[in-house]
Amino acid sequence: MGRRMVSRVELGNGVVMEGENLNPYELVKDRPLVFIAGMFADGALSAVDVRGKIVACQRKEDPFMLAEMIQKAGGVGMVSWSGPKRGAATTPVDDLTIAAARVTHADGEKIIAYVNSTPNPTASLSFAGAVLNRASLPAIAEYSSRGPCNMSSVGVLKPDITGPGTAIAASVPGGANGTAPTRTFGLHSGTSMSTPHLSGIVAMIKKARPQWSPAAIKSALMTTADVTHPDGTPIVDETTGKPNCFAMGAGFVNPTRALDPGLVYDLAPADYIPYVCGLGYNESVMSEIMAQPLQNVSCAKAGRIQGKDLNYPSIMVTLTPAAPEVEVKRAVTNFGEPVSAYTLEVVPPEGVAVEVVPNVLTFGLVNQRMEFTVKLKRGPNAAAVGTAEGSLRWVSGKRSVRSPIAVLFEPVPN
């Protein structure tokens, strides 16, 4: 999201830090500050007098539990921070019952140094509210799950797409964190909020485009997703400061553009059968997965394909010195103007040569389907191990149909 819900921490030495908190609270001014190291557990605060104090701690437990323990022990505020891998990023704490702020790890270290060097450390907490911060947001949160997927399904890039989650103030029934309802509603934020956002967007697209298949909707979302901010700078993984398709998939969802994708990578339910067969499932399990009678899910009839061969809106392959070249096929269906032409634009992954045939797709009808082939070849300057990423676009006027390309490099086995 392009905003931060700012909660300010002012130390007794005048140093001011900006953390985050979704919940407004009354000013907590000039209270004693105590730092508690290590894990919290039931009774952990019984040996420490936190009454009337602000408690500083590195977050190692659920923030709801921390806040509840501090409040029960008589504390009036909490300042927490995550580990060093989050870098300069902060995450808002949700629905807490005391004044709180989550600051960066670096600021947390400053708090520890201040407490350890000051006879009577103090701090103040104040809620500043929403501050727009569109320049560097969205970014992929440290706690968001990353790919690649497990080895049984390598060949399908995961995650597919990114949606808003951090700094979302989503209402839930009752009190915080599933506790007994003490008020009308509570607030939740985080990656759990991305799923309902994407689900809602899918529902709106299905309402506007009822004839589209689930795969067509998914393709439209992925191929129109944003990979840059409005100023052209890339959307990045906040832990590394670099773009990463294994963190954000095809990009950050853009619902408006998804309504008019131009081309889609469509799939019927039956198209998944050879892929699931290729994963090694027997036909009895296949029948349950596909919700089809056994006679319709014969792997002998359907054959088996790898994940890379599924007509997916992304491309993911593994290249080794022994098998340095891979070919995949894709097919797109025209959902745009009947008469249209799409020109190829490729950003090759580092160390990989990419050849696409044909390099222009010319359509004369709506729903016309055209195939193309992508060859990826490991070059002499490719990494021995690791990953590389690029992209493939079909461009026609205002439309840009983008597919991420992810490459895994594997060495020769010993």
DRENKETOR-148616 format. One record per residue (C-alpha): x, y, z; residue in three letters. Coordinates in Angstrom, 3 decimals, always signed. Layout:
residues N
<<X,Y,Z>,"Ala">
...
***
This chain:
residues 414
<<+0.000,+0.000,+0.000>,"Met">
<<+1.124,+3.554,-0.673>,"Gly">
<<+0.721,+4.658,+2.925>,"Arg">
<<+2.123,+4.123,+6.394>,"Arg">
<<+0.197,+4.358,+9.647>,"Met">
<<+2.821,+6.187,+11.663>,"Val">
<<+3.377,+5.730,+15.382>,"Ser">
<<+6.207,+7.917,+16.716>,"Arg">
<<+8.648,+6.981,+19.437>,"Val">
<<+10.556,+9.810,+21.136>,"Glu">
<<+13.350,+8.776,+23.457>,"Leu">
<<+14.316,+10.812,+26.472>,"Gly">
<<+17.475,+11.969,+24.676>,"Asn">
<<+15.367,+13.643,+21.970>,"Gly">
<<+15.802,+10.994,+19.267>,"Val">
<<+12.547,+10.505,+17.331>,"Val">
<<+11.753,+7.298,+15.420>,"Met">
<<+8.850,+6.531,+13.133>,"Glu">
<<+7.267,+3.123,+13.545>,"Gly">
<<+3.846,+1.818,+12.560>,"Glu">
<<+0.558,+0.919,+14.230>,"Asn">
<<-2.910,+0.563,+12.720>,"Leu">
<<-4.699,+1.592,+15.918>,"Asn">
<<-5.032,+5.195,+17.129>,"Pro">
<<-4.219,+5.703,+20.810>,"Tyr">
<<-3.869,+8.496,+23.354>,"Glu">
<<-0.474,+10.138,+23.840>,"Leu">
<<+1.781,+8.284,+26.264>,"Val">
<<+4.325,+10.865,+27.414>,"Lys">
<<+7.616,+10.622,+29.272>,"Asp">
<<+7.166,+7.169,+30.760>,"Arg">
<<+10.000,+4.983,+32.044>,"Pro">
<<+11.403,+2.724,+29.325>,"Leu">
<<+12.551,-0.835,+29.962>,"Val">
<<+14.097,-3.307,+27.498>,"Phe">
<<+13.316,-7.010,+27.924>,"Ile">
<<+15.488,-9.416,+25.932>,"Ala">
<<+14.691,-12.965,+24.885>,"Gly">
<<+11.457,-14.856,+24.549>,"Met">
<<+8.343,-13.970,+26.480>,"Phe">
<<+6.446,-16.724,+28.283>,"Ala">
<<+3.665,-16.893,+30.825>,"Asp">
<<+4.914,-15.153,+33.928>,"Gly">
<<+7.956,-13.731,+32.137>,"Ala">
<<+7.127,-10.246,+33.372>,"Leu">
<<+6.559,-11.257,+36.981>,"Ser">
<<+10.220,-10.623,+37.795>,"Ala">
<<+10.261,-7.237,+36.051>,"Val">
<<+8.308,-4.243,+37.238>,"Asp">
<<+6.721,-2.790,+34.101>,"Val">
<<+3.878,-0.943,+35.819>,"Arg">
<<+3.401,+2.442,+34.177>,"Gly">
<<+6.297,+1.763,+31.808>,"Lys">
<<+6.856,+1.364,+28.078>,"Ile">
<<+8.339,-2.040,+27.256>,"Val">
<<+10.814,-2.416,+24.379>,"Ala">
<<+11.422,-5.879,+22.924>,"Cys">
<<+12.499,-7.630,+19.746>,"Gln">
<<+9.444,-9.339,+18.346>,"Arg">
<<+9.801,-13.099,+18.682>,"Lys">
<<+6.198,-13.889,+19.537>,"Glu">
<<+2.788,-12.865,+18.340>,"Asp">
<<+2.368,-9.098,+18.946>,"Pro">
<<-1.120,-9.652,+20.364>,"Phe">
<<+0.322,-11.956,+23.012>,"Met">
<<+3.138,-9.525,+23.811>,"Leu">
<<+0.741,-6.606,+24.208>,"Ala">
<<-1.649,-8.647,+26.338>,"Glu">
<<+1.138,-9.777,+28.670>,"Met">
<<+2.512,-6.253,+28.994>,"Ile">
<<-0.919,-4.817,+29.699>,"Gln">
<<-1.725,-7.481,+32.312>,"Lys">
<<+1.561,-6.683,+34.032>,"Ala">
<<+0.639,-2.988,+34.167>,"Gly">
<<+2.645,-1.712,+31.202>,"Gly">
<<+1.295,+1.276,+29.263>,"Val">
<<+3.059,+0.867,+25.927>,"Gly">
<<+5.147,-1.391,+23.703>,"Met">
<<+7.888,-0.771,+21.158>,"Val">
<<+8.858,-3.841,+19.127>,"Ser">
<<+11.006,-4.625,+16.124>,"Trp">
<<+11.772,-7.551,+13.857>,"Ser">
<<+15.082,-9.192,+13.020>,"Gly">
<<+17.792,-7.604,+10.843>,"Pro">
<<+16.664,-9.200,+7.571>,"Lys">
<<+13.730,-6.777,+7.345>,"Arg">
<<+16.212,-3.979,+6.738>,"Gly">
<<+14.700,-0.495,+6.856>,"Ala">
<<+11.137,-1.773,+6.504>,"Ala">
<<+8.499,-1.632,+9.212>,"Thr">
<<+5.161,-3.389,+9.521>,"Thr">
<<+2.131,-2.017,+11.344>,"Pro">
<<+0.944,-3.841,+14.426>,"Val">
<<-2.786,-4.536,+14.343>,"Asp">
<<-5.571,-4.251,+16.807>,"Asp">
<<-3.571,-3.999,+20.013>,"Leu">
<<-5.116,-2.803,+23.243>,"Thr">
<<-2.183,-0.637,+24.360>,"Ile">
<<-0.148,+2.134,+22.743>,"Ala">
<<+2.437,+0.536,+20.485>,"Ala">
<<+4.878,+1.045,+17.639>,"Ala">
<<+6.874,-1.345,+15.506>,"Arg">
<<+10.158,+0.209,+14.429>,"Val">
<<+13.036,-0.956,+12.245>,"Thr">
<<+15.689,-3.309,+13.556>,"His">
<<+18.251,-0.491,+13.356>,"Ala">
<<+16.041,+1.738,+15.507>,"Asp">
<<+15.558,-1.150,+17.907>,"Gly">
<<+19.325,-1.358,+18.320>,"Glu">
<<+19.389,+2.387,+19.082>,"Lys">
<<+16.744,+1.873,+21.760>,"Ile">
<<+18.804,-0.896,+23.377>,"Ile">
<<+21.916,+1.306,+23.328>,"Ala">
<<+19.978,+4.205,+24.864>,"Tyr">
<<+18.507,+2.050,+27.643>,"Val">
<<+21.896,+0.502,+28.450>,"Asn">
<<+23.673,+3.864,+28.602>,"Ser">
<<+21.084,+5.897,+30.517>,"Thr">
<<+20.367,+5.672,+34.259>,"Pro">
<<+16.665,+6.482,+33.948>,"Asn">
<<+15.594,+6.020,+30.310>,"Pro">
<<+12.218,+7.367,+29.224>,"Thr">
<<+10.148,+7.437,+26.057>,"Ala">
<<+6.931,+8.848,+24.625>,"Ser">
<<+4.518,+7.266,+22.139>,"Leu">
<<+2.269,+9.296,+19.842>,"Ser">
<<-0.013,+8.256,+16.982>,"Phe">
<<+0.516,+10.371,+13.839>,"Ala">
<<-1.981,+8.623,+11.553>,"Gly">
<<-1.752,+7.904,+7.843>,"Ala">
<<+1.226,+9.249,+5.927>,"Val">
<<+1.319,+8.808,+2.151>,"Leu">
<<+4.474,+7.110,+0.935>,"Asn">
<<+3.885,+6.181,-2.686>,"Arg">
<<+7.502,+6.508,-3.816>,"Ala">
<<+8.745,+3.193,-2.424>,"Ser">
<<+5.491,+1.263,-2.104>,"Leu">
<<+4.254,-1.293,-2.795>,"Pro">
<<+7.125,-3.564,-1.805>,"Ala">
<<+7.129,-7.264,-0.991>,"Ile">
<<+6.940,-7.759,+2.767>,"Ala">
<<+9.628,-9.792,+4.509>,"Glu">
<<+7.046,-12.165,+5.968>,"Tyr">
<<+5.401,-12.939,+2.615>,"Ser">
<<+6.061,-16.481,+1.363>,"Ser">
<<+8.639,-16.918,-1.390>,"Arg">
<<+9.168,-19.357,-4.220>,"Gly">
<<+10.282,-21.434,-5.946>,"Pro">
<<+7.738,-24.105,-5.183>,"Cys">
<<+8.725,-27.548,-3.900>,"Asn">
<<+10.572,-29.804,-6.290>,"Met">
<<+7.506,-31.873,-7.225>,"Ser">
<<+6.097,-28.999,-9.237>,"Ser">
<<+9.136,-27.037,-10.390>,"Val">
<<+8.197,-25.551,-13.741>,"Gly">
<<+5.304,-23.449,-12.456>,"Val">
<<+6.413,-20.126,-11.003>,"Leu">
<<+5.087,-19.376,-7.538>,"Lys">
<<+3.818,-17.060,-6.235>,"Pro">
<<+1.540,-16.146,-9.130>,"Asp">
<<+0.857,-12.540,-8.189>,"Ile">
<<+1.019,-10.017,-5.364>,"Thr">
<<-1.824,-8.083,-3.724>,"Gly">
<<-2.203,-5.493,-0.956>,"Pro">
<<-1.822,-6.853,+2.559>,"Gly">
<<+0.533,-4.839,+4.738>,"Thr">
<<-1.058,-1.671,+6.193>,"Ala">
<<-4.520,-2.889,+5.239>,"Ile">
<<-7.027,-2.095,+7.989>,"Ala">
<<-9.434,-4.990,+7.460>,"Ala">
<<-12.345,-5.372,+9.845>,"Ser">
<<-13.012,-8.675,+11.602>,"Val">
<<-15.783,-9.548,+14.058>,"Pro">
<<-15.123,-9.063,+17.751>,"Gly">
<<-11.845,-8.327,+19.470>,"Gly">
<<-8.222,-8.728,+18.553>,"Ala">
<<-6.729,-11.995,+17.336>,"Asn">
<<-9.897,-14.047,+17.742>,"Gly">
<<-10.401,-13.130,+21.401>,"Thr">
<<-13.828,-12.769,+22.964>,"Ala">
<<-15.612,-9.788,+21.397>,"Pro">
<<-15.011,-6.756,+23.553>,"Thr">
<<-16.128,-4.343,+20.841>,"Arg">
<<-17.997,-4.327,+17.556>,"Thr">
<<-15.032,-5.173,+15.336>,"Phe">
<<-11.279,-5.574,+15.270>,"Gly">
<<-8.550,-4.881,+12.711>,"Leu">
<<-6.258,-7.285,+10.896>,"His">
<<-3.460,-6.676,+8.411>,"Ser">
<<-0.813,-8.743,+6.636>,"Gly">
<<-0.532,-11.307,+3.850>,"Thr">
<<-3.817,-12.874,+4.972>,"Ser">
<<-5.478,-9.745,+3.604>,"Met">
<<-3.995,-10.230,+0.117>,"Ser">
<<-6.112,-13.315,-0.516>,"Thr">
<<-9.490,-11.619,+0.068>,"Pro">
<<-8.344,-8.663,-2.039>,"His">
<<-7.483,-10.934,-4.960>,"Leu">
<<-10.658,-12.964,-4.442>,"Ser">
<<-12.743,-9.805,-4.543>,"Gly">
<<-10.997,-8.640,-7.709>,"Ile">
<<-11.650,-12.028,-9.327>,"Val">
<<-15.332,-11.781,-8.381>,"Ala">
<<-15.624,-8.319,-9.928>,"Met">
<<-13.905,-9.456,-13.131>,"Ile">
<<-16.200,-12.491,-13.352>,"Lys">
<<-19.195,-10.175,-12.945>,"Lys">
<<-17.928,-7.883,-15.700>,"Ala">
<<-16.702,-10.718,-17.953>,"Arg">
<<-18.987,-13.698,-17.159>,"Pro">
<<-17.838,-15.690,-20.189>,"Gln">
<<-14.201,-15.804,-19.032>,"Trp">
<<-12.858,-19.073,-17.622>,"Ser">
<<-10.997,-19.179,-14.277>,"Pro">
<<-7.727,-19.628,-16.174>,"Ala">
<<-8.498,-16.619,-18.390>,"Ala">
<<-9.143,-14.461,-15.326>,"Ile">
<<-5.918,-15.638,-13.734>,"Lys">
<<-4.020,-14.917,-16.933>,"Ser">
<<-5.539,-11.434,-17.180>,"Ala">
<<-4.484,-10.652,-13.610>,"Leu">
<<-0.945,-11.925,-14.101>,"Met">
<<-0.154,-10.459,-17.525>,"Thr">
<<-1.372,-6.959,-16.603>,"Thr">
<<+0.211,-6.773,-13.133>,"Ala">
<<+2.514,-3.874,-12.263>,"Asp">
<<+6.243,-4.508,-11.898>,"Val">
<<+7.203,-0.836,-11.515>,"Thr">
<<+6.031,+2.173,-9.540>,"His">
<<+4.434,+5.113,-11.392>,"Pro">
<<+7.875,+6.753,-11.642>,"Asp">
<<+9.276,+3.695,-13.434>,"Gly">
<<+11.373,+2.335,-10.570>,"Thr">
<<+10.970,-1.405,-9.950>,"Pro">
<<+8.820,-2.940,-7.238>,"Ile">
<<+11.295,-4.688,-4.955>,"Val">
<<+11.647,-7.294,-2.251>,"Asp">
<<+12.062,-5.234,+0.923>,"Glu">
<<+14.591,-7.713,+2.338>,"Thr">
<<+17.031,-7.242,-0.561>,"Thr">
<<+15.973,-3.973,-2.169>,"Gly">
<<+15.876,-5.752,-5.542>,"Lys">
<<+13.062,-6.992,-7.803>,"Pro">
<<+12.408,-10.717,-7.471>,"Asn">
<<+9.824,-12.800,-9.318>,"Cys">
<<+10.134,-15.499,-6.651>,"Phe">
<<+8.816,-12.916,-4.178>,"Ala">
<<+6.117,-11.157,-6.204>,"Met">
<<+5.311,-13.529,-9.053>,"Gly">
<<+4.032,-11.712,-12.129>,"Ala">
<<+3.750,-8.420,-10.219>,"Gly">
<<+1.356,-6.307,-8.163>,"Phe">
<<-2.284,-6.692,-9.188>,"Val">
<<-3.824,-3.957,-11.369>,"Asn">
<<-7.609,-4.612,-11.482>,"Pro">
<<-8.412,-1.955,-14.094>,"Thr">
<<-5.949,-3.266,-16.662>,"Arg">
<<-7.006,-6.855,-15.972>,"Ala">
<<-10.432,-6.090,-17.459>,"Leu">
<<-8.797,-5.537,-20.850>,"Asp">
<<-5.758,-7.838,-21.133>,"Pro">
<<-5.734,-8.173,-24.919>,"Gly">
<<-4.415,-11.751,-24.940>,"Leu">
<<-4.909,-14.548,-22.410>,"Val">
<<-3.256,-17.886,-21.713>,"Tyr">
<<-6.390,-20.005,-21.383>,"Asp">
<<-6.740,-23.507,-19.953>,"Leu">
<<-9.670,-25.905,-19.728>,"Ala">
<<-9.977,-28.259,-16.733>,"Pro">
<<-8.934,-31.196,-18.936>,"Ala">
<<-5.668,-29.402,-19.776>,"Asp">
<<-4.518,-29.926,-16.197>,"Tyr">
<<-4.874,-33.720,-16.363>,"Ile">
<<-1.527,-34.446,-18.095>,"Pro">
<<+0.178,-32.000,-15.723>,"Tyr">
<<-1.241,-33.684,-12.609>,"Val">
<<-0.401,-37.072,-14.164>,"Cys">
<<+3.147,-35.800,-14.575>,"Gly">
<<+3.298,-35.087,-10.840>,"Leu">
<<+2.906,-38.823,-10.246>,"Gly">
<<-0.600,-39.067,-8.826>,"Tyr">
<<-2.500,-42.296,-9.421>,"Asn">
<<-5.819,-42.202,-11.222>,"Glu">
<<-7.904,-42.693,-8.085>,"Ser">
<<-6.420,-39.575,-6.522>,"Val">
<<-6.641,-37.842,-9.896>,"Met">
<<-10.365,-38.499,-9.980>,"Ser">
<<-10.790,-36.705,-6.654>,"Glu">
<<-8.516,-33.808,-7.577>,"Ile">
<<-10.200,-33.220,-10.927>,"Met">
<<-13.740,-34.028,-9.707>,"Ala">
<<-14.061,-36.317,-12.728>,"Gln">
<<-15.033,-40.009,-13.072>,"Pro">
<<-12.112,-42.411,-13.385>,"Leu">
<<-12.671,-43.033,-17.071>,"Gln">
<<-12.032,-39.326,-17.745>,"Asn">
<<-8.682,-39.132,-15.983>,"Val">
<<-6.655,-41.844,-17.635>,"Ser">
<<-2.980,-40.891,-17.611>,"Cys">
<<-2.413,-43.454,-20.356>,"Ala">
<<-4.748,-41.463,-22.594>,"Lys">
<<-3.878,-37.952,-21.409>,"Ala">
<<-0.139,-38.457,-21.235>,"Gly">
<<+2.208,-36.624,-18.888>,"Arg">
<<+3.731,-33.169,-19.102>,"Ile">
<<+6.084,-31.166,-16.923>,"Gln">
<<+5.113,-27.908,-15.265>,"Gly">
<<+7.012,-25.879,-17.849>,"Lys">
<<+4.727,-27.276,-20.565>,"Asp">
<<+1.475,-26.127,-18.958>,"Leu">
<<-0.040,-23.204,-20.889>,"Asn">
<<+0.635,-20.858,-17.989>,"Tyr">
<<+1.044,-17.037,-18.048>,"Pro">
<<+4.595,-17.416,-16.719>,"Ser">
<<+7.608,-19.461,-17.806>,"Ile">
<<+9.937,-21.310,-15.466>,"Met">
<<+12.677,-23.716,-16.539>,"Val">
<<+15.741,-25.437,-15.125>,"Thr">
<<+19.017,-25.292,-17.086>,"Leu">
<<+22.053,-27.446,-16.346>,"Thr">
<<+25.413,-27.872,-18.085>,"Pro">
<<+24.191,-31.299,-19.203>,"Ala">
<<+20.864,-29.926,-20.485>,"Ala">
<<+21.626,-26.288,-21.321>,"Pro">
<<+18.684,-25.699,-23.661>,"Glu">
<<+14.941,-25.982,-23.059>,"Val">
<<+12.009,-25.337,-25.377>,"Glu">
<<+8.491,-24.496,-24.208>,"Val">
<<+5.316,-23.812,-26.131>,"Lys">
<<+2.574,-21.368,-25.285>,"Arg">
<<-0.747,-20.385,-26.857>,"Ala">
<<-2.614,-17.098,-26.444>,"Val">
<<-6.245,-16.306,-27.235>,"Thr">
<<-7.299,-12.919,-28.574>,"Asn">
<<-9.701,-11.139,-26.207>,"Phe">
<<-9.004,-7.727,-27.744>,"Gly">
<<-9.802,-6.155,-31.118>,"Glu">
<<-10.586,-8.688,-33.866>,"Pro">
<<-7.903,-7.349,-36.197>,"Val">
<<-4.714,-6.746,-34.222>,"Ser">
<<-1.004,-7.461,-34.206>,"Ala">
<<+1.246,-8.002,-31.194>,"Tyr">
<<+4.996,-7.473,-31.372>,"Thr">
<<+7.464,-9.322,-29.187>,"Leu">
<<+9.623,-7.639,-26.539>,"Glu">
<<+12.025,-9.812,-24.529>,"Val">
<<+14.202,-9.047,-21.519>,"Val">
<<+16.388,-12.180,-21.302>,"Pro">
<<+17.473,-13.555,-17.929>,"Pro">
<<+21.146,-12.882,-17.269>,"Glu">
<<+23.290,-15.538,-18.901>,"Gly">
<<+20.430,-16.941,-20.983>,"Val">
<<+19.684,-16.529,-24.688>,"Ala">
<<+15.966,-16.371,-25.506>,"Val">
<<+14.515,-17.046,-28.954>,"Glu">
<<+10.774,-16.716,-29.649>,"Val">
<<+9.123,-17.909,-32.870>,"Val">
<<+7.186,-16.172,-34.316>,"Pro">
<<+8.055,-12.684,-33.069>,"Asn">
<<+4.780,-11.132,-34.291>,"Val">
<<+1.284,-12.480,-33.619>,"Leu">
<<-1.344,-11.308,-36.115>,"Thr">
<<-5.025,-11.860,-35.349>,"Phe">
<<-8.131,-11.496,-37.495>,"Gly">
<<-10.813,-12.704,-35.077>,"Leu">
<<-11.858,-12.448,-31.451>,"Val">
<<-11.122,-15.726,-29.614>,"Asn">
<<-8.567,-16.688,-32.256>,"Gln">
<<-5.796,-18.796,-30.729>,"Arg">
<<-2.153,-18.600,-31.791>,"Met">
<<+0.859,-20.586,-30.630>,"Glu">
<<+4.483,-19.600,-30.189>,"Phe">
<<+7.668,-21.361,-29.124>,"Thr">
<<+10.237,-20.111,-26.619>,"Val">
<<+13.780,-21.507,-26.615>,"Lys">
<<+16.002,-20.748,-23.632>,"Leu">
<<+19.711,-21.550,-23.831>,"Lys">
<<+22.261,-21.354,-21.057>,"Arg">
<<+25.181,-19.150,-22.075>,"Gly">
<<+28.856,-19.244,-21.070>,"Pro">
<<+28.397,-16.414,-18.552>,"Asn">
<<+25.440,-18.040,-16.796>,"Ala">
<<+25.655,-18.619,-13.068>,"Ala">
<<+26.761,-22.086,-11.968>,"Ala">
<<+23.900,-22.209,-9.482>,"Val">
<<+21.117,-19.863,-8.464>,"Gly">
<<+18.400,-18.089,-10.395>,"Thr">
<<+17.887,-15.459,-13.053>,"Ala">
<<+14.784,-13.718,-14.283>,"Glu">
<<+13.543,-11.853,-17.317>,"Gly">
<<+10.297,-11.275,-19.154>,"Ser">
<<+8.411,-11.725,-22.390>,"Leu">
<<+5.854,-9.168,-23.610>,"Arg">
<<+3.409,-9.065,-26.482>,"Trp">
<<+2.734,-5.391,-27.214>,"Val">
<<-0.043,-3.848,-29.309>,"Ser">
<<-0.832,-0.169,-28.880>,"Gly">
<<-1.981,+0.427,-25.303>,"Lys">
<<-1.840,-3.251,-24.372>,"Arg">
<<+1.183,-5.010,-22.937>,"Ser">
<<+0.832,-8.728,-22.174>,"Val">
<<+3.741,-9.592,-19.872>,"Arg">
<<+4.946,-13.009,-18.718>,"Ser">
<<+7.808,-13.379,-16.229>,"Pro">
<<+10.601,-15.788,-17.151>,"Ile">
<<+12.332,-17.553,-14.262>,"Ala">
<<+15.403,-19.745,-14.716>,"Val">
<<+16.928,-22.105,-12.168>,"Leu">
<<+20.599,-22.962,-12.726>,"Phe">
<<+21.726,-26.348,-11.469>,"Glu">
<<+25.287,-27.705,-11.529>,"Pro">
<<+26.329,-31.088,-12.838>,"Val">
<<+25.624,-33.702,-10.116>,"Pro">
<<+28.695,-35.112,-8.365>,"Asn">
***
